[in-house]
Amino acid sequence: MTDDTTSPIQPEPSDPHAPLSLTAQDDQEAETLWWEGLPSDGVVLVPSVAVTPMRHPKDTWAMLVLAVDVLDDIDSDTDRDDQVVLFAGCWLPKQPPAALHEGDLVLMLTAPDGRSSSDDLVDVEMRLAHGNGWLCVGRWSRLDPRWPWTVAVTAAATLELHGEATEAGSTGSGATADRPVPGYGGLADLLAAGLVRPGDEFIWDRPGCGARHTARIHSSGTLVLANTLAYSNPSAALTALGGGHRNGWRMWRRTTDNRALDELRAKLHNAGR
């Protein structure tokens, strides 16, 4: 792993609670995405830098969870607002096949009781891509605009449990690169399709930490970090690097063409049509 120092971002306004114009909100959201190493099409839910979405934008299916960081070493008196450090996602235009998106977590926002007259309350359903379906792992009714703080803990726990189960069922967490793994609809399938090759280098930049993390594809269908630890789940590799719970398919980008793993995975779907 190599660490490249990046230029510091501009300091935040002296009064972070002061009202922000729409342009200022957009700028602050873009700055947060860059600082956290998240895609530019992301939507930041926590910290609150813009208006919390209460419905899907037109022609979207759900919000893909990109990142959720929750403090787990807190006492019972800690306010939930302080417990959730980061929560972000991006809108998906249509429902992708679950079989090719194992471990992706999405949020569906609908009007309570099917009514659309008021947008001050929302029903939230959380679904996890597992096997051939999108499984419901959580459902909340009639939440107010503070709903991201309510569902974030469940999102973090779901991603953590799935990541651990994936690694235990394939290579085992922290396996070395010479342990082969069978294809399970992930990196091994990209290798089999010729969309990635052994030795391909992928990077994840974290401007907020001034770091650039690198990993290489191994012939076993794993991402091998600079410390030789290998992970079949790209998201688990980010967690191992101290990245909290992030969607590794969206974060890891190939150095040769800047394509994210998710873009390469989409080609599997297109080839299967």
C-alpha positions in Angstrom: 0.0 0.0 0.0 1.3 3.4 -0.9 0.3 6.7 0.6 0.3 9.8 -1.6 -0.2 13.0 0.2 -3.0 15.2 -1.2 -3.7 18.9 -0.9 -5.9 19.7 2.0 -9.4 20.8 1.4 -10.6 24.3 2.2 -11.8 24.7 5.8 -15.5 24.7 6.5 -17.4 27.9 7.3 -16.8 29.2 10.8 -20.5 28.6 11.7 -21.4 25.2 10.4 -25.0 25.7 11.6 -25.6 28.8 9.5 -28.2 28.6 6.7 -26.7 27.5 3.4 -27.8 28.5 0.0 -28.5 25.8 -2.6 -25.2 26.4 -4.2 -23.4 26.2 -0.9 -25.2 22.9 -0.1 -24.1 21.4 -3.4 -20.5 22.6 -2.8 -20.4 21.1 0.7 -21.9 17.8 -0.5 -19.4 17.6 -3.3 -16.6 18.4 -0.9 -17.7 15.7 1.6 -17.9 13.1 -1.2 -14.3 14.0 -2.4 -13.0 14.1 1.2 -14.4 10.6 1.9 -13.3 9.1 -1.4 -16.8 8.5 -2.6 -18.2 8.7 -6.2 -19.2 12.2 -7.4 -22.8 11.0 -8.0 -23.3 10.2 -4.3 -25.9 11.7 -2.0 -24.7 12.5 1.5 -27.3 11.7 4.2 -25.1 12.1 7.2 -23.6 14.6 8.0 -26.6 16.7 7.0 -25.2 18.9 4.3 -28.4 19.0 2.1 -32.1 18.4 2.3 -32.8 14.8 3.3 -34.6 12.9 0.5 -38.0 11.7 1.4 -39.0 10.1 -1.9 -37.2 8.6 -4.9 -36.3 11.0 -7.7 -38.3 10.3 -10.9 -37.2 7.2 -12.8 -35.2 5.7 -10.0 -35.7 2.4 -8.3 -33.8 2.7 -5.0 -30.8 4.2 -3.3 -27.6 2.1 -3.2 -25.8 2.4 0.1 -22.2 3.6 -0.7 -20.9 4.1 2.8 -22.0 4.0 6.4 -19.8 4.6 9.4 -21.2 4.1 12.9 -19.4 4.3 16.2 -19.7 1.0 18.1 -17.6 1.9 21.1 -20.1 4.3 22.7 -22.0 4.3 26.0 -25.8 4.2 26.2 -26.1 7.9 26.9 -24.6 8.8 23.5 -27.0 10.6 21.2 -27.7 8.7 18.0 -26.8 11.9 16.0 -23.2 11.5 17.4 -23.2 7.7 16.8 -23.6 8.0 13.0 -20.5 9.5 11.4 -21.2 9.0 7.7 -24.1 7.7 5.6 -24.2 8.1 1.9 -25.7 6.5 -1.2 -26.5 7.0 -4.8 -29.7 6.5 -6.9 -30.1 3.5 -9.1 -32.2 4.1 -12.2 -33.5 0.5 -12.3 -33.4 -2.7 -10.4 -30.2 -4.7 -11.2 -30.1 -8.5 -11.0 -29.4 -9.6 -7.5 -27.3 -12.5 -8.6 -24.7 -10.1 -10.0 -24.8 -7.7 -7.1 -24.3 -10.0 -4.1 -24.0 -7.9 -1.0 -25.3 -4.6 -2.4 -27.6 -2.9 0.1 -30.4 -0.5 -1.1 -33.0 1.8 0.5 -36.5 2.2 -0.9 -38.4 5.3 0.1 -42.1 5.3 -0.3 -45.1 7.4 0.9 -46.7 6.1 4.1 -49.9 4.1 3.3 -49.3 4.7 -0.4 -50.2 8.3 -0.1 -48.2 11.0 -1.9 -49.8 14.1 -0.7 -47.3 14.8 2.1 -43.5 14.4 2.0 -42.8 15.1 5.6 -43.0 11.4 6.5 -41.6 8.3 4.7 -41.6 4.5 4.9 -38.1 3.0 4.4 -37.4 -0.5 3.3 -33.9 -1.9 3.3 -33.0 -4.7 0.9 -29.9 -6.9 0.5 -28.9 -8.6 -2.7 -28.4 -12.2 -1.8 -28.5 -15.2 -4.1 -31.1 -14.6 -6.7 -33.2 -12.0 -4.8 -33.4 -8.7 -3.0 -34.1 -9.7 0.6 -35.8 -7.3 3.0 -33.6 -6.9 6.0 -35.4 -3.9 7.6 -38.6 -1.9 7.4 -39.5 1.4 9.1 -42.8 3.2 8.9 -43.7 6.9 9.1 -40.2 8.3 9.7 -39.4 12.0 9.7 -36.5 13.6 7.9 -34.1 12.3 10.6 -34.6 8.8 9.1 -31.0 8.3 8.0 -29.9 8.3 11.7 -32.6 5.7 12.5 -31.7 3.2 9.8 -27.9 3.7 9.7 -27.1 1.3 12.5 -29.0 -1.6 10.8 -27.3 -0.8 7.5 -23.8 -1.0 9.1 -24.6 -4.2 10.9 -26.0 -5.8 7.7 -22.9 -4.9 5.7 -20.6 -6.1 8.4 -22.3 -9.5 8.8 -22.5 -10.1 5.1 -18.9 -9.2 4.6 -17.8 -11.6 7.3 -20.0 -14.4 6.0 -18.7 -13.9 2.4 -15.1 -14.1 3.5 -15.7 -17.1 5.8 -17.5 -18.9 3.0 -14.9 -18.4 0.4 -11.3 -17.8 1.6 -11.7 -16.9 5.2 -11.1 -13.4 6.4 -7.4 -12.5 6.0 -6.6 -15.4 3.8 -3.3 -15.3 1.8 -3.4 -14.9 -2.0 -2.5 -18.5 -2.8 -5.8 -19.8 -1.5 -8.1 -20.4 -4.5 -11.8 -19.6 -4.2 -14.7 -20.8 -6.4 -16.7 -18.3 -8.4 -19.7 -16.9 -6.5 -20.8 -14.1 -8.9 -18.0 -11.8 -8.0 -14.4 -11.2 -8.9 -13.9 -14.8 -10.0 -16.6 -14.3 -12.6 -14.9 -11.2 -13.9 -11.7 -13.2 -14.3 -13.6 -16.0 -16.1 -15.1 -13.5 -18.5 -11.8 -11.8 -19.2 -13.0 -8.5 -17.8 -10.1 -8.4 -15.4 -6.7 -10.2 -15.5 -4.4 -11.4 -12.8 -2.1 -8.6 -11.9 -4.5 -5.8 -12.7 -4.0 -2.9 -10.2 -6.9 -1.1 -8.6 -6.7 1.9 -6.4 -8.9 3.7 -3.8 -8.0 7.3 -3.0 -8.9 8.7 0.4 -8.2 12.4 0.2 -9.3 13.0 3.7 -6.5 10.7 4.9 -4.1 11.8 2.3 -3.8 8.1 1.2 -3.9 6.0 -1.9 -4.6 2.3 -1.3 -3.7 -0.2 -3.9 -4.7 -3.8 -4.6 -4.1 -6.4 -7.3 -6.3 -9.1 -8.8 -5.1 -12.6 -8.1 -5.8 -15.6 -10.3 -7.8 -17.1 -7.4 -10.4 -14.4 -7.7 -9.3 -12.1 -4.9 -8.1 -8.6 -4.3 -4.6 -8.7 -2.8 -3.6 -5.8 -0.6 -0.1 -4.5 -0.3 0.2 -6.5 3.0 -0.5 -9.8 1.0 -3.9 -10.2 2.7 -6.5 -11.3 0.1 -10.3 -10.7 0.0 -12.9 -12.1 -2.3 -15.3 -9.3 -1.3 -14.1 -5.9 -2.5 -16.0 -4.2 0.3 -14.4 -6.4 2.9 -11.0 -5.2 1.6 -12.0 -1.6 2.2 -13.1 -2.4 5.8 -9.7 -4.0 6.4 -8.1 -0.8 5.3 -10.0 1.1 7.9 -12.6 2.4 5.4 -15.7 1.5 7.6 -18.5 -0.1 5.6 -18.3 0.9 2.0 -19.4 -0.5 -1.3 -16.1 -1.7 -2.7 -17.5 -2.3 -6.1 -18.0 1.4 -6.5 -14.8 2.5 -4.9 -12.0 0.4 -6.4 -10.9 1.7 -9.8 -8.5 0.1 -12.2 -5.4 2.3 -12.8 -5.1 1.6 -16.5 -8.6 2.9 -17.5 -10.1 4.4 -14.3 -13.0 1.9 -14.5 -14.7 0.9 -11.3 -15.2 -2.7 -10.5 -19.0 -2.0 -10.7 -18.6 -0.9 -14.3 -16.8 -4.1 -15.2 -19.4 -6.1 -13.3 -22.2 -4.5 -15.4 -20.7 -6.0 -18.5 -21.5 -9.4 -17.1 -25.1 -8.4 -17.0 -25.0 -7.1 -20.6 -23.3 -10.2 -21.8 -26.0 -12.4 -20.3 -28.9 -10.6 -22.1 
